[in-house]
Amino acid sequence: MKNLRSGFKPFKCPPSPRVLCRNYSNTKAINHLLHPYFITGFADGESCFLLNVNKCSGNNTGYRVKAIFQINLHSKDRALLEEIQIYFGGIGYIYKYSDRDVVIYSVTSITDLEVIITHFDKYPLITQKWSDYQLFKQAFKLIKRKEHLTIEGLNKIVGIKGAMNGNGLSEKLKIAFPDIIPAARPLVPNQTIPDPYWVAGFMSGEGSVYVRIKNSSTHQIGFQVELILQMTQHTRDEQLLLSFIDYFGCGRYRLRKGGAAGDYIVGRLSDLTVNMLPFFETYPILGVKAKDFEDFKQVVKLMNSGTHLTLEGLEQIGQIQAGMNRGRTMP
């Protein structure tokens, strides 16, 4: 295994005089002081930069413009959103989305968005989200200068919106702004993994671990245990996923059916034992996926001891598997 951990010291975020949180749940805190590159890695996976352009009769242009930084997670991960909010000094709001099991961290004010921008300028994104962020910054500067209150400025923002997030403009905006040409989308200049904490953050957002028990004619007890650690991303970031193979010295890349997404996958017991588990023990996965990782480690330990080759051991692994991922119930 490469010496990935040398030279890195845990980061401690200085205490903030701001109010830490708004609309908090009673969820027990994670009690981690998040490293700034963990924040960036997690944002590379789970955040979005949005420009809302909606009709508003009270404005001279006829439209209201709002810039939004947002992270949407399952309600099981509310505590992690609260920790992210604490990292940013308590700015923004956390709220539950309607009747769905989704919680949203949203930052919208000009002053608060400057905090977000300061972070990502210092600790840059490396997925295609970097391009969205650069476009978002362009629009933010127009809004800060109040140019969005003019027709010319509004047209610029609509053009920027048309180049973001791979979605283009809605049909309503295309009809309302028929002459708008989407802005040029910046190319990501660097997809080199900047720090192991970035990997921990990205894995916490876009990673997963699975234990599967399959029928097997080649195993004496008739079953085989399969372990999978993977990180997933749109194929636009295929090169980033491929770079994990060299970074960890193991694993493979798999293109998903349909070609829209791909996975970096590690499944060999020796690679998981020697490379992956020590790395994520040093640079921890956070949120509800940390619980899945702890269960996963337990299964790896059982397999290394040969326990999975007995019916009793297989039953023990099956019980662990049943409580992982979607089978996990939260207190």
N, C-alpha and C positions, 0 to 999 in steps of 0.2 A: 504493500500500500504506500502511496505517496505520503510524504510528510505534510499533511494538509493543515495541521494544527499549530505548527511552530510559529512563533512570532506574533500570535494574536492574544490579546488580553481582554477579558470581559469588560464590556462598556457599562458605565454607570451614568445614567441620565441625571443631571442636576435637578434638585427639587424646584418646582415651579411655584411662583406666588399666586398663580391663577386659580380660580375655582376648578377643581379637577373634573367633575362630571355633571352632566345634566340628564334627567330622566333615567337615573340608574335603576337597575334591577337589584334584587337581593342576592344575585349570583355571587358565590365566593370568588374573591379575586385570585388571579393566577399567581400573583406575588413574584413576577419577574420584572426586572428593569430591562426593557427592550433595547437591543442594540439597533442603531439607526439603519444598518444594512439589513437587519431582520425586517424592519418596516418596509424598506424598498423591495426586498424579495417578495414579501407578502403582497405588497401593492402591485408588483409585476404580475402576480397571479390573480388577485381578487378585486382590485380597485377599478374605478372607471372615472374618466374626466368627461363631463357632460356640458353641453351648451343648450339650454332650453330657450326656444324662441316661440312665444305664444302671443296670440292676438290680445290687444289691450286698448280699448277705446280711449283710455285716459292719457295715453302718451301721444306725442306729436307724430311719431312714426307709425302709430297704430299697433305697435308690438312691444312686448316686455321681454327683456333678455336677462337670463340668469346663468352664471357659471357655477358649476357644482363639482366638488370632489366627493366621491361616494364609495362606500364598501358595503356590499350586501352579503350577509351570512345566514346560515341556519340559526334559529333561536338558541340552539344548544351552545353556540359559540358567542353568546352575548358578552361573557366575561372577557374574551379576547378583544372584542371591539372596545370594551371599556378600558382595557390596558393600552390600546392604540390611542384612544382619546386622551388618556393620561400622558402618554409620550408627547403628544402635540400640545400639551399644556391645558387641556380641558376644553379646547375650542370645539364648536360644532354640536350636533345633537345626535342621540341614539334613540331610535323609535322602532316600534313593531309595525310591520307592513300589513295593514288590514287584518284579515283573519287567517293569513298564511303564516307558516312557521319561519318567517324571515325577519331579521332585524337589520336595520340600516344605520350606518354612521354617515352623516351628511354634513358637509362644510360648505357654506354658501356666502358668507359675508366677505366683503373685500379685505377687511383687516385680517380675518381668519385665514383666508386663502393665501395671503402673503406668507403666513407661517408654513403652509403646505408647500408653496413654491420654494421657499428658502431651503426646506429639507431636500426636495428632489433636485434642486440645483447642486446641492452639496453631495448628495448620495444618489447618483443618477439611475434611472430605470434602464434596463437593457433589453427588454422584449420590445415588440412592436408598440407597446404602450408608451414607449419613449416618444414616438412620433405623435401620438395623440396628445401627450403632455406638451410638446413643443407648440402644437397648434392651439391648445388650450391657453398657453401663456400668451400667445399673440392676441387672442380674444380678450383675455383678462386685462391686458394693457390698454386695449381699446375701451373696455368698460370702465377701468380706473380713470381714464381721461375723459369719461362721459361721452365718447364719440358714438357709442351705441344709441344715443338720443338723437342722432342725425340719420337721415336716409343713407348717406354715403357710408357712415360707420356701420349701420345695420346691414347693408349689403355686404360689407367685408366680413362681418361675423357670420352671416348666412353662408358665405363662400367657405369660410373656415369650418363651419359645422358640416358642410357637405363632404369634407375630406376626412372626418374623424370617425373612428370606431368601426370602419368598414361597412357602415349602414347607409351612408349617403343621406339625402334629404327625404323627409316624408313626402307623400304625394301632395298633401296640402301646401307644404312650403314650395315644392316644385311649381305648383300652379300659381302661387302668390309671387314667386320670384323666378319667372321663366328665363330670365337672361343671366342668371348667376352661374358663373363657372367655378367649380370647386377649387379651393386653394391647392397649391402644390404640397404634397405630403412629404415631409423630410424623411430621408433614409436613415435608419439606425446606424450610427457610426461605429459602435463597438458592442459586441456581445460577449466579451470576456467576463467570466464570473469574477466579480470584484473582491469578494470576501466570503468566507465560509458561512457567516451569519446570513448572507443573502440566500444561500442555499437552504438554510434552516427556515427562513421566512417563506421561500418559494414552495418548499415541501409542505409547510403548514397550510399553504393555500391550495396548491395544485397537485399535491402528492396524495398517495393512498397506499395502504398495506392490506394484503389479503391472505387468508389461509383457506385453501380449498382441499377437500377430501374427495378423491376420485376413485372409481373402480379401476382395478389394475390386475391383469392376468399374469404379470411378471413379478408381483409381490406375493410373498407366501401367505399373508393374511388377506389378500384380495383387494387391498386398498392402497392408495398412494397419497401422501400429503404434499401439496404444492404450495410454495411460498412465493409471493410476488410483492415487490416494492416498486412503485412506479411514480413517475411525474408526467403530467399530461399538458399539452399545449397545442394551439392551432398550428397547422403546418407552415404558416408564415414564419414561425420560430423554430423550424426543423433544425437549423444549424445549432441553435442553442441547446436543444435536447441532445443532439449528436455530440456536443462538446462535453457532456457529462461522462461519456465513455472514457475519454482521456482524463478528465478531472478525477474520477474515482478509480480508474484503472480496471473497470469491469462493466458489465451490463451490455445492453443492445438497444437498438431503436426499432420500433414497430409502427408502421403506418396503419392507422385504423381504417376499417371498411368505409368506403365513401370518400376517403382522402382528405377530409376536412381537418382531422386532428391526428396527432401522433403521440407515442408514449416512449419514455426512457424506462427500461425495465431491467430489474435485477432479480434473478430467481434462483441462482445457484446458492446452496447452503454455505459453501465456503466463502463466496463473495459477500454474502450478507453478514457472516460471522466476523470476517477479518476486515472488511472495508466499510460496510454501511452502518452497522450497529455502533461501532466505536465512534464514527463521525457524528452521528445524531445523538449519542450520549454526551459528546462534548459541546455540540451546537444543537440544543434541543428543539424538537418539534413542539409547538404550543397549540393550545386550544383542545377541542375534543379529540382531534387526531392523535394527540399525545397519549391518550388512553388506549387507542387502537395500537399505537406503537409499542406500548408496554406489554400488551397482550401478545403482540407479534414477537417481541423479544422472548417472552416466556415459551412460545412454541419453538422458536429457534433453539433455545436451550434444551428443550425436551428432545428435539430431533438430533442434536449433537450428542446426546447421551444414549441415543438409540431407542428411546421410549416409544417412538411412533411405530416401531416394528412389532409391538404387542397390541392385542385387542384392548387391554386396559389403558395403555398409553394413547391409543387412537381415540378411545372414548373421552379421555381427558382433553385431548386436543379439540375434539368436536364440541365439547362444552365451552371451551375458550372461544372457538370460532363463532358459536351461536350468539355470543354477547358482543361481537365486534361490529363495527360499521353500522349498518342500518338496524342491526339487532341490539344495539346498545341503548339502554334506558338511562336517562339522567335523573339524579335525585331531585 
